[in-house]
C-alpha cells in the first residue's frame, strides 16, 4: 500500500524489529476525510473529524 508512512524510531522507541507500524491517517484518507478499512471481510470507516480527531466505525 503506497499510503503507508513509516517513522524512524526515536531513542525511546523499541528496536526496529519490535516497532509498531505507523501510518499517516491523512495519507490513508487521500484527499478526503474518510477511508474504508477491511478486516476479515468486515468493512470499517476511518474518519477525520473537523476537530482533527479520528473515529473508527463499523
Buried (B, 14 or more C-beta within 10 A) or exposed (E): EEEEEEEEBEEEEEEEEEEEEEBEBBEBBEEEEEBEEEEEEEEEEBBBEEEEEEEEEE
